[in-house]
């Protein structure tokens, strides 16, 4: 399976956190924001496994890979 690494700037992280904390977005937008924030491999981020994300969000591994690929 292809592995994608996510590297975000501080501004991108702030935008994603704003999406998660505010309440007027679609479910798909929330889901993508959560995936990107949890798979982000930055200096101060903590790495969460794809399996754990699948359990919490109740989604498949392919969904995670598709979101990562689009980024």
PDB file as gemmi writes it, atoms N, CA and C in Angstrom:
CRYST1    1.000    1.000    1.000  90.00  90.00  90.00 P 1                      
ATOM      1  N   UNK A   1       0.844  -1.179   0.000  1.00  0.00           N  
ATOM      2  CA  UNK A   1       0.000   0.000   0.000  1.00  0.00           C  
ATOM      3  C   UNK A   1       0.892   1.246   0.000  1.00  0.00           C  
ATOM      4  N   UNK A   2       0.480   2.249  -0.712  1.00  0.00           N  
ATOM      5  CA  UNK A   2       1.241   3.482  -0.832  1.00  0.00           C  
ATOM      6  C   UNK A   2       1.115   4.290   0.452  1.00  0.00           C  
ATOM      7  N   UNK A   3       2.236   4.805   0.923  1.00  0.00           N  
ATOM      8  CA  UNK A   3       2.234   5.630   2.130  1.00  0.00           C  
ATOM      9  C   UNK A   3       2.418   7.080   1.743  1.00  0.00           C  
ATOM     10  N   UNK A   4       1.604   7.925   2.264  1.00  0.00           N  
ATOM     11  CA  UNK A   4       1.694   9.357   2.020  1.00  0.00           C  
ATOM     12  C   UNK A   4       2.046  10.050   3.327  1.00  0.00           C  
ATOM     13  N   UNK A   5       2.968  10.987   3.270  1.00  0.00           N  
ATOM     14  CA  UNK A   5       3.307  11.743   4.462  1.00  0.00           C  
ATOM     15  C   UNK A   5       2.673  13.120   4.369  1.00  0.00           C  
ATOM     16  N   UNK A   6       2.171  13.576   5.482  1.00  0.00           N  
ATOM     17  CA  UNK A   6       1.488  14.862   5.545  1.00  0.00           C  
ATOM     18  C   UNK A   6       2.389  15.848   6.266  1.00  0.00           C  
ATOM     19  N   UNK A   7       2.704  16.922   5.604  1.00  0.00           N  
ATOM     20  CA  UNK A   7       3.479  18.008   6.198  1.00  0.00           C  
ATOM     21  C   UNK A   7       2.666  19.283   6.023  1.00  0.00           C  
ATOM     22  N   UNK A   8       2.324  19.911   7.125  1.00  0.00           N  
ATOM     23  CA  UNK A   8       1.485  21.106   7.109  1.00  0.00           C  
ATOM     24  C   UNK A   8       2.240  22.295   7.695  1.00  0.00           C  
ATOM     25  N   UNK A   9       1.887  23.468   7.219  1.00  0.00           N  
ATOM     26  CA  UNK A   9       2.449  24.690   7.796  1.00  0.00           C  
ATOM     27  C   UNK A   9       1.621  25.071   9.023  1.00  0.00           C  
ATOM     28  N   UNK A  10       2.116  26.027   9.802  1.00  0.00           N  
ATOM     29  CA  UNK A  10       1.363  26.488  10.977  1.00  0.00           C  
ATOM     30  C   UNK A  10       0.021  27.059  10.564  1.00  0.00           C  
ATOM     31  N   UNK A  11      -0.015  27.762   9.456  1.00  0.00           N  
ATOM     32  CA  UNK A  11      -1.263  28.357   8.981  1.00  0.00           C  
ATOM     33  C   UNK A  11      -2.270  27.277   8.589  1.00  0.00           C  
ATOM     34  N   UNK A  12      -1.808  26.229   7.917  1.00  0.00           N  
ATOM     35  CA  UNK A  12      -2.700  25.139   7.535  1.00  0.00           C  
ATOM     36  C   UNK A  12      -3.243  24.414   8.760  1.00  0.00           C  
ATOM     37  N   UNK A  13      -2.395  24.203   9.750  1.00  0.00           N  
ATOM     38  CA  UNK A  13      -2.844  23.556  10.992  1.00  0.00           C  
ATOM     39  C   UNK A  13      -3.896  24.425  11.675  1.00  0.00           C  
ATOM     40  N   UNK A  14      -3.675  25.723  11.713  1.00  0.00           N  
ATOM     41  CA  UNK A  14      -4.642  26.639  12.330  1.00  0.00           C  
ATOM     42  C   UNK A  14      -5.976  26.606  11.588  1.00  0.00           C  
ATOM     43  N   UNK A  15      -5.933  26.548  10.267  1.00  0.00           N  
ATOM     44  CA  UNK A  15      -7.169  26.481   9.480  1.00  0.00           C  
ATOM     45  C   UNK A  15      -7.925  25.186   9.758  1.00  0.00           C  
ATOM     46  N   UNK A  16      -7.197  24.063   9.830  1.00  0.00           N  
ATOM     47  CA  UNK A  16      -7.850  22.785  10.115  1.00  0.00           C  
ATOM     48  C   UNK A  16      -8.437  22.756  11.518  1.00  0.00           C  
ATOM     49  N   UNK A  17      -7.728  23.309  12.480  1.00  0.00           N  
ATOM     50  CA  UNK A  17      -8.255  23.363  13.845  1.00  0.00           C  
ATOM     51  C   UNK A  17      -9.479  24.264  13.922  1.00  0.00           C  
ATOM     52  N   UNK A  18      -9.520  25.318  13.116  1.00  0.00           N  
ATOM     53  CA  UNK A  18     -10.699  26.187  13.074  1.00  0.00           C  
ATOM     54  C   UNK A  18     -11.896  25.436  12.509  1.00  0.00           C  
ATOM     55  N   UNK A  19     -11.670  24.618  11.501  1.00  0.00           N  
ATOM     56  CA  UNK A  19     -12.761  23.818  10.922  1.00  0.00           C  
ATOM     57  C   UNK A  19     -13.325  22.869  11.963  1.00  0.00           C  
ATOM     58  N   UNK A  20     -12.440  22.226  12.716  1.00  0.00           N  
ATOM     59  CA  UNK A  20     -12.875  21.253  13.720  1.00  0.00           C  
ATOM     60  C   UNK A  20     -13.614  21.936  14.865  1.00  0.00           C  
ATOM     61  N   UNK A  21     -13.191  23.133  15.241  1.00  0.00           N  
ATOM     62  CA  UNK A  21     -13.790  23.779  16.406  1.00  0.00           C  
ATOM     63  C   UNK A  21     -15.052  24.578  16.091  1.00  0.00           C  
ATOM     64  N   UNK A  22     -15.286  24.935  14.846  1.00  0.00           N  
ATOM     65  CA  UNK A  22     -16.487  25.689  14.486  1.00  0.00           C  
ATOM     66  C   UNK A  22     -17.534  24.755  13.906  1.00  0.00           C  
ATOM     67  N   UNK A  23     -18.785  25.163  13.931  1.00  0.00           N  
ATOM     68  CA  UNK A  23     -19.846  24.217  13.638  1.00  0.00           C  
ATOM     69  C   UNK A  23     -20.642  24.372  12.372  1.00  0.00           C  
ATOM     70  N   UNK A  24     -20.092  24.917  11.299  1.00  0.00           N  
ATOM     71  CA  UNK A  24     -20.923  25.077  10.105  1.00  0.00           C  
ATOM     72  C   UNK A  24     -20.272  24.465   8.866  1.00  0.00           C  
ATOM     73  N   UNK A  25     -19.765  23.254   9.009  1.00  0.00           N  
ATOM     74  CA  UNK A  25     -19.115  22.582   7.896  1.00  0.00           C  
ATOM     75  C   UNK A  25     -19.777  21.233   7.652  1.00  0.00           C  
ATOM     76  N   UNK A  26     -19.529  20.671   6.471  1.00  0.00           N  
ATOM     77  CA  UNK A  26     -20.099  19.370   6.151  1.00  0.00           C  
ATOM     78  C   UNK A  26     -19.353  18.263   6.890  1.00  0.00           C  
ATOM     79  N   UNK A  27     -19.968  17.112   6.951  1.00  0.00           N  
ATOM     80  CA  UNK A  27     -19.358  15.967   7.608  1.00  0.00           C  
ATOM     81  C   UNK A  27     -18.063  15.573   6.915  1.00  0.00           C  
ATOM     82  N   UNK A  28     -18.042  15.642   5.604  1.00  0.00           N  
ATOM     83  CA  UNK A  28     -16.839  15.299   4.859  1.00  0.00           C  
ATOM     84  C   UNK A  28     -15.687  16.249   5.195  1.00  0.00           C  
ATOM     85  N   UNK A  29     -15.997  17.522   5.366  1.00  0.00           N  
ATOM     86  CA  UNK A  29     -14.972  18.505   5.713  1.00  0.00           C  
ATOM     87  C   UNK A  29     -14.400  18.211   7.095  1.00  0.00           C  
ATOM     88  N   UNK A  30     -15.270  17.912   8.062  1.00  0.00           N  
ATOM     89  CA  UNK A  30     -14.806  17.547   9.407  1.00  0.00           C  
ATOM     90  C   UNK A  30     -13.909  16.311   9.357  1.00  0.00           C  
ATOM     91  N   UNK A  31     -14.376  15.302   8.648  1.00  0.00           N  
ATOM     92  CA  UNK A  31     -13.640  14.042   8.576  1.00  0.00           C  
ATOM     93  C   UNK A  31     -12.252  14.251   7.974  1.00  0.00           C  
ATOM     94  N   UNK A  32     -12.180  14.997   6.885  1.00  0.00           N  
ATOM     95  CA  UNK A  32     -10.881  15.269   6.251  1.00  0.00           C  
ATOM     96  C   UNK A  32      -9.973  16.070   7.184  1.00  0.00           C  
ATOM     97  N   UNK A  33     -10.530  17.048   7.884  1.00  0.00           N  
ATOM     98  CA  UNK A  33      -9.735  17.852   8.811  1.00  0.00           C  
ATOM     99  C   UNK A  33      -9.186  16.991   9.944  1.00  0.00           C  
ATOM    100  N   UNK A  34     -10.017  16.119  10.515  1.00  0.00           N  
ATOM    101  CA  UNK A  34      -9.553  15.228  11.578  1.00  0.00           C  
ATOM    102  C   UNK A  34      -8.448  14.291  11.073  1.00  0.00           C  
ATOM    103  N   UNK A  35      -8.632  13.743   9.883  1.00  0.00           N  
ATOM    104  CA  UNK A  35      -7.622  12.834   9.327  1.00  0.00           C  
ATOM    105  C   UNK A  35      -6.301  13.565   9.140  1.00  0.00           C  
ATOM    106  N   UNK A  36      -6.345  14.746   8.541  1.00  0.00           N  
ATOM    107  CA  UNK A  36      -5.113  15.482   8.274  1.00  0.00           C  
ATOM    108  C   UNK A  36      -4.418  15.921   9.562  1.00  0.00           C  
ATOM    109  N   UNK A  37      -5.190  16.356  10.549  1.00  0.00           N  
ATOM    110  CA  UNK A  37      -4.581  16.758  11.822  1.00  0.00           C  
ATOM    111  C   UNK A  37      -3.946  15.578  12.552  1.00  0.00           C  
ATOM    112  N   UNK A  38      -4.561  14.414  12.465  1.00  0.00           N  
ATOM    113  CA  UNK A  38      -4.037  13.254  13.186  1.00  0.00           C  
ATOM    114  C   UNK A  38      -2.902  12.547  12.459  1.00  0.00           C  
ATOM    115  N   UNK A  39      -2.785  12.728  11.160  1.00  0.00           N  
ATOM    116  CA  UNK A  39      -1.698  12.089  10.428  1.00  0.00           C  
ATOM    117  C   UNK A  39      -0.550  13.045  10.145  1.00  0.00           C  
ATOM    118  N   UNK A  40      -0.679  14.279  10.591  1.00  0.00           N  
ATOM    119  CA  UNK A  40       0.340  15.298  10.399  1.00  0.00           C  
ATOM    120  C   UNK A  40       1.625  14.897  11.107  1.00  0.00           C  
ATOM    121  N   UNK A  41       2.740  14.958  10.401  1.00  0.00           N  
ATOM    122  CA  UNK A  41       4.031  14.566  10.962  1.00  0.00           C  
ATOM    123  C   UNK A  41       4.904  15.793  11.164  1.00  0.00           C  
ATOM    124  N   UNK A  42       4.532  16.620  12.107  1.00  0.00           N  
ATOM    125  CA  UNK A  42       5.278  17.838  12.379  1.00  0.00           C  
ATOM    126  C   UNK A  42       6.152  17.706  13.602  1.00  0.00           C  
ATOM    127  N   UNK A  43       6.786  18.807  13.954  1.00  0.00           N  
ATOM    128  CA  UNK A  43       7.701  18.812  15.094  1.00  0.00           C  
ATOM    129  C   UNK A  43       6.981  18.564  16.414  1.00  0.00           C  
ATOM    130  N   UNK A  44       5.805  19.136  16.584  1.00  0.00           N  
ATOM    131  CA  UNK A  44       5.110  19.065  17.871  1.00  0.00           C  
ATOM    132  C   UNK A  44       3.852  18.221  17.820  1.00  0.00           C  
ATOM    133  N   UNK A  45       3.688  17.435  16.784  1.00  0.00           N  
ATOM    134  CA  UNK A  45       2.495  16.604  16.680  1.00  0.00           C  
ATOM    135  C   UNK A  45       2.784  15.229  17.258  1.00  0.00           C  
ATOM    136  N   UNK A  46       1.746  14.563  17.678  1.00  0.00           N  
ATOM    137  CA  UNK A  46       1.925  13.196  18.119  1.00  0.00           C  
ATOM    138  C   UNK A  46       1.314  12.291  17.056  1.00  0.00           C  
ATOM    139  N   UNK A  47       2.028  11.271  16.704  1.00  0.00           N  
ATOM    140  CA  UNK A  47       1.643  10.389  15.613  1.00  0.00           C  
ATOM    141  C   UNK A  47       0.550   9.441  16.075  1.00  0.00           C  
ATOM    142  N   UNK A  48      -0.521   9.402  15.316  1.00  0.00           N  
ATOM    143  CA  UNK A  48      -1.622   8.482  15.565  1.00  0.00           C  
ATOM    144  C   UNK A  48      -1.646   7.496  14.406  1.00  0.00           C  
ATOM    145  N   UNK A  49      -1.801   6.224  14.703  1.00  0.00           N  
ATOM    146  CA  UNK A  49      -1.795   5.223  13.640  1.00  0.00           C  
ATOM    147  C   UNK A  49      -3.086   5.277  12.843  1.00  0.00           C  
ATOM    148  N   UNK A  50      -2.995   4.822  11.590  1.00  0.00           N  
ATOM    149  CA  UNK A  50      -4.182   4.781  10.739  1.00  0.00           C  
ATOM    150  C   UNK A  50      -5.241   3.851  11.317  1.00  0.00           C  
ATOM    151  N   UNK A  51      -4.811   2.774  11.952  1.00  0.00           N  
ATOM    152  CA  UNK A  51      -5.768   1.834  12.543  1.00  0.00           C  
ATOM    153  C   UNK A  51      -6.589   2.507  13.634  1.00  0.00           C  
ATOM    154  N   UNK A  52      -5.933   3.329  14.434  1.00  0.00           N  
ATOM    155  CA  UNK A  52      -6.642   4.044  15.515  1.00  0.00           C  
ATOM    156  C   UNK A  52      -7.628   5.053  14.935  1.00  0.00           C  
ATOM    157  N   UNK A  53      -7.233   5.747  13.878  1.00  0.00           N  
ATOM    158  CA  UNK A  53      -8.135   6.704  13.220  1.00  0.00           C  
ATOM    159  C   UNK A  53      -9.348   5.970  12.660  1.00  0.00           C  
ATOM    160  N   UNK A  54      -9.115   4.791  12.081  1.00  0.00           N  
ATOM    161  CA  UNK A  54     -10.228   3.985  11.550  1.00  0.00           C  
ATOM    162  C   UNK A  54     -11.227   3.619  12.643  1.00  0.00           C  
ATOM    163  N   UNK A  55     -10.711   3.250  13.810  1.00  0.00           N  
ATOM    164  CA  UNK A  55     -11.581   2.877  14.926  1.00  0.00           C  
ATOM    165  C   UNK A  55     -12.400   4.059  15.418  1.00  0.00           C  
ATOM    166  N   UNK A  56     -11.750   5.199  15.576  1.00  0.00           N  
ATOM    167  CA  UNK A  56     -12.422   6.364  16.152  1.00  0.00           C  
ATOM    168  C   UNK A  56     -13.442   6.949  15.182  1.00  0.00           C  
ATOM    169  N   UNK A  57     -13.061   7.126  13.931  1.00  0.00           N  
ATOM    170  CA  UNK A  57     -13.950   7.759  12.957  1.00  0.00           C  
ATOM    171  C   UNK A  57     -14.861   6.771  12.229  1.00  0.00           C  
ATOM    172  N   UNK A  58     -14.623   5.475  12.445  1.00  0.00           N  
ATOM    173  CA  UNK A  58     -15.396   4.419  11.792  1.00  0.00           C  
ATOM    174  C   UNK A  58     -15.351   4.554  10.275  1.00  0.00           C  
ATOM    175  N   UNK A  59     -14.140   4.616   9.770  1.00  0.00           N  
ATOM    176  CA  UNK A  59     -13.907   4.694   8.331  1.00  0.00           C  
ATOM    177  C   UNK A  59     -12.883   3.645   7.943  1.00  0.00           C  
ATOM    178  N   UNK A  60     -12.695   3.446   6.654  1.00  0.00           N  
ATOM    179  CA  UNK A  60     -11.744   2.455   6.173  1.00  0.00           C  
ATOM    180  C   UNK A  60     -10.375   3.052   5.925  1.00  0.00           C  
ATOM    181  N   UNK A  61      -9.402   2.149   5.780  1.00  0.00           N  
ATOM    182  CA  UNK A  61      -8.029   2.569   5.515  1.00  0.00           C  
ATOM    183  C   UNK A  61      -7.928   3.283   4.170  1.00  0.00           C  
ATOM    184  N   UNK A  62      -8.703   2.850   3.205  1.00  0.00           N  
ATOM    185  CA  UNK A  62      -8.656   3.487   1.878  1.00  0.00           C  
ATOM    186  C   UNK A  62      -9.114   4.924   1.941  1.00  0.00           C  
ATOM    187  N   UNK A  63     -10.075   5.219   2.793  1.00  0.00           N  
ATOM    188  CA  UNK A  63     -10.534   6.596   2.944  1.00  0.00           C  
ATOM    189  C   UNK A  63      -9.400   7.484   3.437  1.00  0.00           C  
ATOM    190  N   UNK A  64      -8.652   7.006   4.392  1.00  0.00           N  
ATOM    191  CA  UNK A  64      -7.520   7.760   4.914  1.00  0.00           C  
ATOM    192  C   UNK A  64      -6.484   7.993   3.827  1.00  0.00           C  
ATOM    193  N   UNK A  65      -6.179   6.953   3.071  1.00  0.00           N  
ATOM    194  CA  UNK A  65      -5.185   7.093   1.999  1.00  0.00           C  
ATOM    195  C   UNK A  65      -5.664   8.045   0.907  1.00  0.00           C  
ATOM    196  N   UNK A  66      -6.956   8.026   0.606  1.00  0.00           N  
ATOM    197  CA  UNK A  66      -7.477   8.947  -0.415  1.00  0.00           C  
ATOM    198  C   UNK A  66      -7.386  10.401   0.043  1.00  0.00           C  
ATOM    199  N   UNK A  67      -7.685  10.641   1.300  1.00  0.00           N  
ATOM    200  CA  UNK A  67      -7.581  12.016   1.834  1.00  0.00           C  
ATOM    201  C   UNK A  67      -6.138  12.476   1.812  1.00  0.00           C  
ATOM    202  N   UNK A  68      -5.225  11.614   2.232  1.00  0.00           N  
ATOM    203  CA  UNK A  68      -3.817  11.958   2.223  1.00  0.00           C  
ATOM    204  C   UNK A  68      -3.315  12.224   0.813  1.00  0.00           C  
ATOM    205  N   UNK A  69      -3.766  11.424  -0.143  1.00  0.00           N  
ATOM    206  CA  UNK A  69      -3.332  11.577  -1.531  1.00  0.00           C  
ATOM    207  C   UNK A  69      -3.801  12.910  -2.104  1.00  0.00           C  
ATOM    208  N   UNK A  70      -5.021  13.335  -1.769  1.00  0.00           N  
ATOM    209  CA  UNK A  70      -5.552  14.588  -2.277  1.00  0.00           C  
ATOM    210  C   UNK A  70      -4.813  15.809  -1.758  1.00  0.00           C  
ATOM    211  N   UNK A  71      -4.157  15.662  -0.618  1.00  0.00           N  
ATOM    212  CA  UNK A  71      -3.494  16.805  -0.004  1.00  0.00           C  
ATOM    213  C   UNK A  71      -2.206  17.116  -0.621  1.00  0.00           C  
TER     214      UNK A  71                                                      
END                                                                             
